[in-house]
Structure formats: C-alpha cells, structure tokens
Amino acid sequence: MDIFCKSFIAKCCCLGLLTASSLAFAAPFPNIPGVELDGDSVDTLPPPPAPSGGDMLDDWNTFWNGGANNGLGSAFTTSGILADTDMYVFRKGSKDVRDIDEWHFEIGSSPPKNNIEFAGCSAYNVSGDLVTYCMANREVTNGTATTAFWFFGNNIEANEATGDFTGVHAIGDVYVAVDHDNGGKIGEIAIFEWDGSDLIEIARSVNLLGTPGTYCFDVDGNGDEDVCATTNSGTPSLPWDNPQIQEPGSFLEVGINLSEVSPSLTCVSSAMATDRASTSIQAQTKNFLLFPFNVCGVEVTKSCKSPVLLDASTLQYTI
C-alpha cells in the first residue's frame, strides 16, 4: 500500500499506509526562493518587510548580470532577458484559443501598446512546487491590452521559412493572461488550461485597485496565493532598456505556481510572451516572443520524512 507524494516531473510513492497527512503548500507570494514582485528590476536584499530567507529573493537585474545576461541567482533555470529583435507578429486570424498548428506569423509591426520590447522567465523549486516568474515591458500603456504568458509542455519553434509553428499543445499547457486597463493597471488575471482540444478558463479574478501595483489570488482554493502580477507605479530604470523611460504600468511581472495551477503539466519545454489589443480571448494575438524554457530535465519531489508507526494501521509522517 502506497502513500502518494506530490512531484513535478514524476509522481513518487513512499511505503506506508495513509490515514491522515499534512501537505506542505506553497507560501504566499513572494515565494522563498523567488523574484521580488515590486515593479522594478533591483534586488533590494532583503525586501521590506524582510521575510525569513529574504536573501534568496532575486530580481531581474540578477539574471541580466550587468549585461552578461547569464545570472541564475536562486533559480534552477532562466531564459535571461530577451529582446524582441525579430519583430514577429501573428497573422491570418491566429488566436490563443486555437491549436498551435493553426497559428501563423510574419515580420511586421504591432500597435505600440501591444509591442513587447523585452521578456523573460525564471523557474524555482519552492518546497517541491514549480514556481515560475516572468516579466515583459511594453512600449506604451495607453488603452486596454492583454499581456500573457504561455507555458508549453512540448517544444515549440517558429519556422521562419514558412511563417508557421512546429509542435502542438500538450494537455495541461497553461496560459496566464493579464488584462491591462488604460494606463497599465492590472484589471483582471485569467488562467487557462489546454484540455486536449480547447482552451478552458480555470480561474479569473478582478482587481479593484485603482492604481498600478501587486495583485494576487488563490486558484485552487487551498488558501495560498497561486498567481501574482504587478506593474510599476513609478518610472524604474531597466538596464536592458536604457535610456527609455518606463511609463507607469509598462513593466509587468507575473509569478505562478504551476504545480498548483495545472498538476497535469508535468513538463515545460518552451514559453511565450504575447500581447493582444483586446481583452477578449477570441481576439487576434499581436506581438510575441517565443523562447526555450526547459524544465523537463529537473525533477522536483516531496519526500516522506521521519515516519512513525503509531499502530498496526496508522503511519504518521511529514512531507
């Protein structure tokens, strides 16, 4: 008889009989370790107020590493800070609700409010959960827009010769969409999951704050925050985008506990930052940055420790 232990890459079993248990869930954002969700790129070490383990919080300057773009910090993998140098845009009615083999692109331009200039993601092991942080900075913030991040289980590549994509969705692919109100304030955060044939909304939460800032919510109802997003309220200097001034609301940071949000996503191979002019999921996607983000080779498990046999049928343990 087995006890089920949570795992990211592979489910593991521990010997024993489960009659009662206590699972260690992810801490509220900011997670430790993780990225500071504070609307800038500077590691404040420790952030105010300083949580336990504050020295394990990174920020995007950590990965930029003075322009070398090779910093890792406490993350186990990172894409680094990526510039949109190809200026690819979706065409021919490409929409997020369709499978990837129905997407098409070409070189072109997007409206400034939909023009993602830089993006990147980093991944962390937080008490056995896969927690990812992503960032994107847009050119301007006038008007409504939606910035989103795809996490693909399969390897996805853009074929420059044909304007098509290679690869298709995997069951459990996650789409995190952040709707911006005029001026860049986060209006809503919506989480979608690919179920094998359709993109299904699994959670949505409305932000009632009137200014740019951090907004978090619990997706699976266990009482812990699974998704957080923030935009800058000031005008931070981003070293990879100097000397351009960052308008309030133009720099987006997102954190998501993928293990809690989509347990069926057992592998991430690629990620994509996208933007569309309308907040409707049926709207055509505009700008995108597609990049490798391979966490498939990293095994993250929770193991049963210090089991105590209380009687013939009860095993007490912690995870």
Buried (B, 14 or more C-beta within 10 A) or exposed (E): EEBEBBBBBEEBEBEBEBEEBEEEBBBBBBBBBBBBBBBBBBBEEBBEEEBEBBEBBBBBBBBBBEEEBEBBBBBBBBBBBBBBEEEBBBBEEBBBBEBBEBBBBEEEEBBBBBBBBBBBBBBBBBBBBBBBBBBBBBBBBEBBBBBBBBBBBBBBEBEEEEBBBEBBBBBBBBBBBBBBBEBBBBBBBBBBBBBEEEBEEBBBBEBEEEEBBBBBBBBBEEEBBBBBBBBBBEEBBBBBBEEEEBBBBBBBBBBBBBBBBBBBBBBBBBBBBBBBBBBEBEBBBBBBBBBEBBBBEBEBBBEBEEBEEEEEEEBBBEB
